[in-house]
Amino acid sequence: MMPFYVYIILCAGGSFYTGYTKNIDRRLKLHLAGRGARYTRINKPERVVYIELFDSRAKAMKREREIKRMTHKQKRDLINSQNGVADRAEVGLY
């Protein structure tokens, strides 16, 4: 069974985009090439700041919905908790 990923991308202007996929490398290349989600075509992606791994599509979709309902601060706190970054979401591009 293929794993599924939930990811958060930091976009230009400081906004976040959250999505899920079963092929993280391919999906990120699409976002960076301007052929991903409409949101990332308008708000240029800068770097991936968060990734979670799931064993089913249903679990990944549920988690994506949970994250999308979070406030910007809650997303930043989630990102920082995974990356050990104090107060700013800054990690290298995946």
N, CA, C and O atoms as CSV, one atom per row, in Angstrom:
chain,resi,resn,atom,element,x,y,z
A,1,MET,N,N,0.840,-1.179,0.000
A,1,MET,CA,C,0.000,0.000,0.000
A,1,MET,C,C,0.887,1.245,0.000
A,1,MET,O,O,1.848,1.337,0.763
A,2,MET,N,N,0.549,2.199,-0.865
A,2,MET,CA,C,1.320,3.434,-0.950
A,2,MET,C,C,0.953,4.378,0.184
A,2,MET,O,O,-0.211,4.463,0.574
A,3,PRO,N,N,1.936,5.080,0.708
A,3,PRO,CA,C,1.636,6.085,1.740
A,3,PRO,C,C,1.019,7.327,1.124
A,3,PRO,O,O,1.167,7.585,-0.071
A,4,PHE,N,N,0.337,8.083,1.943
A,4,PHE,CA,C,-0.226,9.372,1.555
A,4,PHE,C,C,0.391,10.440,2.441
A,4,PHE,O,O,0.721,10.188,3.600
A,5,TYR,N,N,0.541,11.618,1.891
A,5,TYR,CA,C,1.188,12.719,2.593
A,5,TYR,C,C,0.247,13.912,2.705
A,5,TYR,O,O,-0.505,14.211,1.777
A,6,VAL,N,N,0.296,14.582,3.836
A,6,VAL,CA,C,-0.326,15.890,4.010
A,6,VAL,C,C,0.831,16.860,4.153
A,6,VAL,O,O,1.770,16.612,4.910
A,7,TYR,N,N,0.762,17.962,3.427
A,7,TYR,CA,C,1.883,18.900,3.426
A,7,TYR,C,C,1.376,20.328,3.525
A,7,TYR,O,O,0.238,20.636,3.171
A,8,ILE,N,N,2.249,21.184,4.015
A,8,ILE,CA,C,1.969,22.621,4.053
A,8,ILE,C,C,3.113,23.318,3.325
A,8,ILE,O,O,4.290,23.059,3.575
A,9,ILE,N,N,2.728,24.204,2.423
A,9,ILE,CA,C,3.696,25.002,1.675
A,9,ILE,C,C,3.579,26.452,2.142
A,9,ILE,O,O,2.478,26.992,2.256
A,10,LEU,N,N,4.714,27.066,2.408
A,10,LEU,CA,C,4.755,28.498,2.678
A,10,LEU,C,C,4.747,29.205,1.331
A,10,LEU,O,O,5.590,28.931,0.477
A,11,CYS,N,N,3.802,30.109,1.141
A,11,CYS,CA,C,3.663,30.833,-0.120
A,11,CYS,C,C,4.131,32.283,0.041
A,11,CYS,O,O,4.292,32.786,1.153
A,12,ALA,N,N,4.342,32.928,-1.097
A,12,ALA,CA,C,4.721,34.338,-1.093
A,12,ALA,C,C,3.694,35.131,-0.300
A,12,ALA,O,O,2.495,34.870,-0.397
A,13,GLY,N,N,4.152,36.086,0.476
A,13,GLY,CA,C,3.260,36.880,1.300
A,13,GLY,C,C,3.010,36.270,2.666
A,13,GLY,O,O,2.317,36.862,3.494
A,14,GLY,N,N,3.573,35.079,2.913
A,14,GLY,CA,C,3.450,34.460,4.228
A,14,GLY,C,C,2.238,33.573,4.426
A,14,GLY,O,O,2.021,33.084,5.535
A,15,SER,N,N,1.436,33.346,3.390
A,15,SER,CA,C,0.281,32.464,3.541
A,15,SER,C,C,0.717,31.003,3.432
A,15,SER,O,O,1.823,30.702,2.983
A,16,PHE,N,N,-0.170,30.106,3.849
A,16,PHE,CA,C,0.103,28.676,3.791
A,16,PHE,C,C,-0.893,27.993,2.861
A,16,PHE,O,O,-2.064,28.369,2.803
A,17,TYR,N,N,-0.416,26.991,2.139
A,17,TYR,CA,C,-1.281,26.119,1.352
A,17,TYR,C,C,-1.143,24.714,1.919
A,17,TYR,O,O,-0.031,24.238,2.146
A,18,THR,N,N,-2.272,24.050,2.149
A,18,THR,CA,C,-2.267,22.687,2.669
A,18,THR,C,C,-2.883,21.760,1.630
A,18,THR,O,O,-3.909,22.083,1.032
A,19,GLY,N,N,-2.258,20.618,1.421
A,19,GLY,CA,C,-2.779,19.638,0.473
A,19,GLY,C,C,-2.409,18.239,0.892
A,19,GLY,O,O,-1.709,18.035,1.884
A,20,TYR,N,N,-2.893,17.261,0.114
A,20,TYR,CA,C,-2.509,15.871,0.349
A,20,TYR,C,C,-2.208,15.232,-0.999
A,20,TYR,O,O,-2.699,15.682,-2.034
A,21,THR,N,N,-1.404,14.188,-0.979
A,21,THR,CA,C,-1.022,13.498,-2.207
A,21,THR,C,C,-0.456,12.131,-1.876
A,21,THR,O,O,-0.088,11.869,-0.731
A,22,LYS,N,N,-0.385,11.263,-2.866
A,22,LYS,CA,C,0.299,9.989,-2.670
A,22,LYS,C,C,1.704,10.021,-3.264
A,22,LYS,O,O,2.510,9.126,-3.006
A,23,ASN,N,N,1.998,11.049,-4.059
A,23,ASN,CA,C,3.336,11.193,-4.640
A,23,ASN,C,C,3.829,12.607,-4.348
A,23,ASN,O,O,3.609,13.529,-5.135
A,24,ILE,N,N,4.486,12.763,-3.224
A,24,ILE,CA,C,4.891,14.095,-2.753
A,24,ILE,C,C,5.846,14.793,-3.722
A,24,ILE,O,O,5.705,15.992,-3.961
A,25,ASP,N,N,6.802,14.077,-4.276
A,25,ASP,CA,C,7.766,14.702,-5.183
A,25,ASP,C,C,7.081,15.250,-6.433
A,25,ASP,O,O,7.332,16.386,-6.837
A,26,ARG,N,N,6.221,14.447,-7.038
A,26,ARG,CA,C,5.519,14.887,-8.240
A,26,ARG,C,C,4.605,16.077,-7.949
A,26,ARG,O,O,4.557,17.033,-8.723
A,27,ARG,N,N,3.892,16.013,-6.850
A,27,ARG,CA,C,2.957,17.086,-6.501
A,27,ARG,C,C,3.694,18.402,-6.248
A,27,ARG,O,O,3.239,19.459,-6.683
A,28,LEU,N,N,4.816,18.343,-5.554
A,28,LEU,CA,C,5.565,19.565,-5.272
A,28,LEU,C,C,6.145,20.171,-6.545
A,28,LEU,O,O,6.189,21.392,-6.695
A,29,LYS,N,N,6.587,19.317,-7.454
A,29,LYS,CA,C,7.091,19.824,-8.740
A,29,LYS,C,C,5.982,20.541,-9.508
A,29,LYS,O,O,6.226,21.564,-10.147
A,30,LEU,N,N,4.759,20.000,-9.443
A,30,LEU,CA,C,3.628,20.663,-10.097
A,30,LEU,C,C,3.366,22.038,-9.499
A,30,LEU,O,O,3.152,23.007,-10.227
A,31,HIS,N,N,3.383,22.121,-8.164
A,31,HIS,CA,C,3.183,23.421,-7.508
A,31,HIS,C,C,4.254,24.415,-7.934
A,31,HIS,O,O,3.944,25.554,-8.283
A,32,LEU,N,N,5.494,23.994,-7.908
A,32,LEU,CA,C,6.603,24.891,-8.236
A,32,LEU,C,C,6.592,25.314,-9.698
A,32,LEU,O,O,7.055,26.402,-10.040
A,33,ALA,N,N,6.059,24.445,-10.562
A,33,ALA,CA,C,5.990,24.758,-11.987
A,33,ALA,C,C,4.755,25.586,-12.339
A,33,ALA,O,O,4.561,25.945,-13.501
A,34,GLY,N,N,3.913,25.892,-11.335
A,34,GLY,CA,C,2.712,26.678,-11.597
A,34,GLY,C,C,1.565,25.863,-12.145
A,34,GLY,O,O,0.607,26.422,-12.678
A,35,ARG,N,N,1.646,24.538,-12.021
A,35,ARG,CA,C,0.590,23.671,-12.522
A,35,ARG,C,C,-0.086,22.885,-11.403
A,35,ARG,O,O,-0.751,21.879,-11.654
A,36,GLY,N,N,0.088,23.348,-10.172
A,36,GLY,CA,C,-0.542,22.695,-9.029
A,36,GLY,C,C,-1.908,23.299,-8.776
A,36,GLY,O,O,-2.643,23.592,-9.719
A,37,ALA,N,N,-2.243,23.480,-7.558
A,37,ALA,CA,C,-3.538,24.046,-7.173
A,37,ALA,C,C,-3.651,25.501,-7.625
A,37,ALA,O,O,-2.646,26.198,-7.766
A,38,ARG,N,N,-4.858,25.938,-7.846
A,38,ARG,CA,C,-5.103,27.327,-8.245
A,38,ARG,C,C,-4.496,28.300,-7.237
A,38,ARG,O,O,-3.934,29.328,-7.616
A,39,TYR,N,N,-4.613,27.969,-5.949
A,39,TYR,CA,C,-4.086,28.851,-4.910
A,39,TYR,C,C,-2.588,29.078,-5.078
A,39,TYR,O,O,-2.115,30.205,-4.932
A,40,THR,N,N,-1.836,28.022,-5.382
A,40,THR,CA,C,-0.384,28.175,-5.516
A,40,THR,C,C,0.015,28.757,-6.867
A,40,THR,O,O,1.163,29.162,-7.045
A,41,ARG,N,N,-0.904,28.804,-7.811
A,41,ARG,CA,C,-0.619,29.535,-9.056
A,41,ARG,C,C,-0.707,31.036,-8.804
A,41,ARG,O,O,0.033,31.821,-9.398
A,42,ILE,N,N,-1.625,31.427,-7.912
A,42,ILE,CA,C,-1.816,32.839,-7.588
A,42,ILE,C,C,-0.826,33.298,-6.512
A,42,ILE,O,O,-0.257,34.385,-6.608
A,43,ASN,N,N,-0.628,32.468,-5.497
A,43,ASN,CA,C,0.281,32.752,-4.376
A,43,ASN,C,C,1.484,31.837,-4.521
A,43,ASN,O,O,1.453,30.691,-4.074
A,44,LYS,N,N,2.519,32.327,-5.128
A,44,LYS,CA,C,3.678,31.512,-5.497
A,44,LYS,C,C,4.255,30.746,-4.305
A,44,LYS,O,O,4.531,31.338,-3.261
A,45,PRO,N,N,4.439,29.427,-4.460
A,45,PRO,CA,C,5.019,28.628,-3.383
A,45,PRO,C,C,6.498,28.941,-3.198
A,45,PRO,O,O,7.239,29.107,-4.167
A,46,GLU,N,N,6.917,29.021,-1.926
A,46,GLU,CA,C,8.327,29.274,-1.630
A,46,GLU,C,C,9.034,28.007,-1.184
A,46,GLU,O,O,10.100,27.667,-1.696
A,47,ARG,N,N,8.428,27.302,-0.215
A,47,ARG,CA,C,9.062,26.071,0.273
A,47,ARG,C,C,8.067,25.255,1.088
A,47,ARG,O,O,7.084,25.773,1.619
A,48,VAL,N,N,8.354,23.981,1.165
A,48,VAL,CA,C,7.562,23.077,1.995
A,48,VAL,C,C,8.029,23.246,3.427
A,48,VAL,O,O,9.227,23.217,3.709
A,49,VAL,N,N,7.072,23.422,4.331
A,49,VAL,CA,C,7.435,23.647,5.728
A,49,VAL,C,C,6.905,22.562,6.657
A,49,VAL,O,O,7.224,22.559,7.846
A,50,TYR,N,N,6.089,21.630,6.126
A,50,TYR,CA,C,5.508,20.611,6.993
A,50,TYR,C,C,5.044,19.426,6.159
A,50,TYR,O,O,4.459,19.604,5.091
A,51,ILE,N,N,5.307,18.214,6.648
A,51,ILE,CA,C,4.838,16.991,5.991
A,51,ILE,C,C,4.449,15.978,7.058
A,51,ILE,O,O,5.165,15.792,8.042
A,52,GLU,N,N,3.301,15.320,6.853
A,52,GLU,CA,C,2.868,14.191,7.678
A,52,GLU,C,C,2.609,13.012,6.750
A,52,GLU,O,O,2.185,13.199,5.609
A,53,LEU,N,N,2.857,11.817,7.227
A,53,LEU,CA,C,2.693,10.584,6.472
A,53,LEU,C,C,1.515,9.793,7.015
A,53,LEU,O,O,1.348,9.690,8.230
A,54,PHE,N,N,0.681,9.223,6.113
A,54,PHE,CA,C,-0.486,8.432,6.510
A,54,PHE,C,C,-0.544,7.145,5.706
A,54,PHE,O,O,-0.012,7.061,4.600
A,55,ASP,N,N,-1.199,6.145,6.281
A,55,ASP,CA,C,-1.294,4.853,5.601
A,55,ASP,C,C,-2.567,4.696,4.775
A,55,ASP,O,O,-2.777,3.648,4.165
A,56,SER,N,N,-3.419,5.720,4.745
A,56,SER,CA,C,-4.625,5.646,3.916
A,56,SER,C,C,-5.009,7.045,3.413
A,56,SER,O,O,-4.706,8.067,4.029
A,57,ARG,N,N,-5.680,7.034,2.281
A,57,ARG,CA,C,-6.160,8.295,1.701
A,57,ARG,C,C,-7.174,8.956,2.628
A,57,ARG,O,O,-7.149,10.174,2.810
A,58,ALA,N,N,-8.058,8.165,3.209
A,58,ALA,CA,C,-9.091,8.713,4.090
A,58,ALA,C,C,-8.481,9.449,5.279
A,58,ALA,O,O,-8.946,10.530,5.640
A,59,LYS,N,N,-7.450,8.880,5.889
A,59,LYS,CA,C,-6.791,9.526,7.035
A,59,LYS,C,C,-6.101,10.819,6.597
A,59,LYS,O,O,-6.147,11.825,7.305
A,60,ALA,N,N,-5.468,10.785,5.436
A,60,ALA,CA,C,-4.783,11.983,4.933
A,60,ALA,C,C,-5.791,13.089,4.630
A,60,ALA,O,O,-5.552,14.253,4.950
A,61,MET,N,N,-6.903,12.730,4.021
A,61,MET,CA,C,-7.925,13.729,3.697
A,61,MET,C,C,-8.529,14.326,4.964
A,61,MET,O,O,-8.800,15.526,5.024
A,62,LYS,N,N,-8.736,13.491,5.967
A,62,LYS,CA,C,-9.285,13.979,7.234
A,62,LYS,C,C,-8.318,14.973,7.880
A,62,LYS,O,O,-8.727,16.032,8.355
A,63,ARG,N,N,-7.028,14.617,7.889
A,63,ARG,CA,C,-6.027,15.502,8.486
A,63,ARG,C,C,-5.897,16.808,7.695
A,63,ARG,O,O,-5.737,17.877,8.286
A,64,GLU,N,N,-5.964,16.725,6.366
A,64,GLU,CA,C,-5.911,17.932,5.543
A,64,GLU,C,C,-7.057,18.877,5.925
A,64,GLU,O,O,-6.842,20.079,6.078
A,65,ARG,N,N,-8.250,18.349,6.075
A,65,ARG,CA,C,-9.396,19.180,6.467
A,65,ARG,C,C,-9.178,19.812,7.831
A,65,ARG,O,O,-9.503,20.982,8.036
A,66,GLU,N,N,-8.622,19.034,8.775
A,66,GLU,CA,C,-8.340,19.577,10.120
A,66,GLU,C,C,-7.376,20.754,10.036
A,66,GLU,O,O,-7.598,21.794,10.656
A,67,ILE,N,N,-6.311,20.584,9.269
A,67,ILE,CA,C,-5.303,21.639,9.157
A,67,ILE,C,C,-5.868,22.856,8.448
A,67,ILE,O,O,-5.584,23.987,8.843
A,68,LYS,N,N,-6.664,22.645,7.408
A,68,LYS,CA,C,-7.241,23.779,6.679
A,68,LYS,C,C,-8.173,24.611,7.558
A,68,LYS,O,O,-8.365,25.800,7.300
A,69,ARG,N,N,-8.748,24.006,8.582
A,69,ARG,CA,C,-9.631,24.744,9.492
A,69,ARG,C,C,-8.854,25.504,10.563
A,69,ARG,O,O,-9.440,26.310,11.286
A,70,MET,N,N,-7.560,25.269,10.680
A,70,MET,CA,C,-6.746,25.953,11.692
A,70,MET,C,C,-6.518,27.409,11.308
A,70,MET,O,O,-6.560,27.776,10.134
A,71,THR,N,N,-6.276,28.226,12.324
A,71,THR,CA,C,-5.884,29.611,12.068
A,71,THR,C,C,-4.434,29.630,11.580
A,71,THR,O,O,-3.719,28.632,11.670
A,72,HIS,N,N,-4.023,30.781,11.065
A,72,HIS,CA,C,-2.636,30.921,10.604
A,72,HIS,C,C,-1.657,30.655,11.753
A,72,HIS,O,O,-0.636,29.994,11.564
A,73,LYS,N,N,-1.969,31.164,12.926
A,73,LYS,CA,C,-1.103,30.960,14.086
A,73,LYS,C,C,-1.045,29.485,14.476
A,73,LYS,O,O,0.027,28.979,14.809
A,74,GLN,N,N,-2.164,28.799,14.440
A,74,GLN,CA,C,-2.182,27.373,14.772
A,74,GLN,C,C,-1.345,26.579,13.771
A,74,GLN,O,O,-0.633,25.652,14.157
A,75,LYS,N,N,-1.426,26.933,12.507
A,75,LYS,CA,C,-0.602,26.259,11.488
A,75,LYS,C,C,0.875,26.528,11.744
A,75,LYS,O,O,1.702,25.620,11.657
A,76,ARG,N,N,1.201,27.770,12.055
A,76,ARG,CA,C,2.600,28.125,12.337
A,76,ARG,C,C,3.110,27.344,13.546
A,76,ARG,O,O,4.238,26.850,13.538
A,77,ASP,N,N,2.279,27.233,14.585
A,77,ASP,CA,C,2.670,26.470,15.770
A,77,ASP,C,C,2.866,24.987,15.433
A,77,ASP,O,O,3.796,24.356,15.934
A,78,LEU,N,N,2.003,24.440,14.596
A,78,LEU,CA,C,2.136,23.051,14.165
A,78,LEU,C,C,3.453,22.847,13.420
A,78,LEU,O,O,4.188,21.895,13.684
A,79,ILE,N,N,3.736,23.745,12.497
A,79,ILE,CA,C,4.979,23.678,11.721
A,79,ILE,C,C,6.191,23.775,12.638
A,79,ILE,O,O,7.138,22.999,12.516
A,80,ASN,N,N,6.152,24.727,13.547
A,80,ASN,CA,C,7.275,24.919,14.463
A,80,ASN,C,C,7.472,23.729,15.384
A,80,ASN,O,O,8.606,23.399,15.732
A,81,SER,N,N,6.386,23.080,15.784
A,81,SER,CA,C,6.512,21.925,16.678
A,81,SER,C,C,7.211,20.760,15.976
A,81,SER,O,O,7.957,20.014,16.610
A,82,GLN,N,N,6.979,20.606,14.700
A,82,GLN,CA,C,7.625,19.525,13.960
A,82,GLN,C,C,9.077,19.850,13.638
A,82,GLN,O,O,9.941,18.974,13.670
A,83,ASN,N,N,9.336,21.100,13.332
A,83,ASN,CA,C,10.660,21.481,12.848
A,83,ASN,C,C,11.584,22.041,13.911
A,83,ASN,O,O,12.769,22.253,13.651
A,84,GLY,N,N,11.060,22.285,15.109
A,84,GLY,CA,C,11.898,22.834,16.160
A,84,GLY,C,C,12.329,24.257,15.886
A,84,GLY,O,O,13.375,24.691,16.367
A,85,VAL,N,N,11.540,24.990,15.121
A,85,VAL,CA,C,11.860,26.370,14.779
A,85,VAL,C,C,11.113,27.279,15.740
A,85,VAL,O,O,9.916,27.103,15.967
A,86,ALA,N,N,11.808,28.233,16.292
A,86,ALA,CA,C,11.182,29.141,17.269
A,86,ALA,C,C,10.532,30.315,16.578
A,86,ALA,O,O,11.225,31.162,16.013
A,87,ASP,N,N,9.211,30.383,16.611
A,87,ASP,CA,C,8.424,31.534,16.199
A,87,ASP,C,C,8.341,31.801,14.716
A,87,ASP,O,O,7.563,32.674,14.332
A,88,ARG,N,N,9.085,31.118,13.833
A,88,ARG,CA,C,8.977,31.348,12.396
A,88,ARG,C,C,9.000,30.032,11.644
A,88,ARG,O,O,9.732,29.111,12.007
A,89,ALA,N,N,8.205,29.949,10.606
A,89,ALA,CA,C,8.158,28.737,9.786
A,89,ALA,C,C,9.213,28.849,8.691
A,89,ALA,O,O,8.932,29.361,7.607
A,90,GLU,N,N,10.412,28.378,8.967
A,90,GLU,CA,C,11.467,28.432,7.968
A,90,GLU,C,C,12.256,27.141,7.970
A,90,GLU,O,O,13.034,26.870,8.886
A,91,VAL,N,N,12.047,26.353,6.939
A,91,VAL,CA,C,12.875,25.176,6.701
A,91,VAL,C,C,13.180,25.159,5.221
A,91,VAL,O,O,12.543,25.870,4.444
A,92,GLY,N,N,14.128,24.373,4.833
A,92,GLY,CA,C,14.497,24.308,3.428
A,92,GLY,C,C,13.433,23.655,2.576
A,92,GLY,O,O,12.562,22.950,3.085
A,93,LEU,N,N,13.503,23.886,1.293
A,93,LEU,CA,C,12.593,23.280,0.344
A,93,LEU,C,C,12.751,21.774,0.403
A,93,LEU,O,O,13.871,21.266,0.465
A,94,TYR,N,N,11.666,21.077,0.386
A,94,TYR,CA,C,11.682,19.609,0.454
A,94,TYR,C,C,12.480,19.054,-0.691
A,94,TYR,O,O,12.616,17.837,-0.816
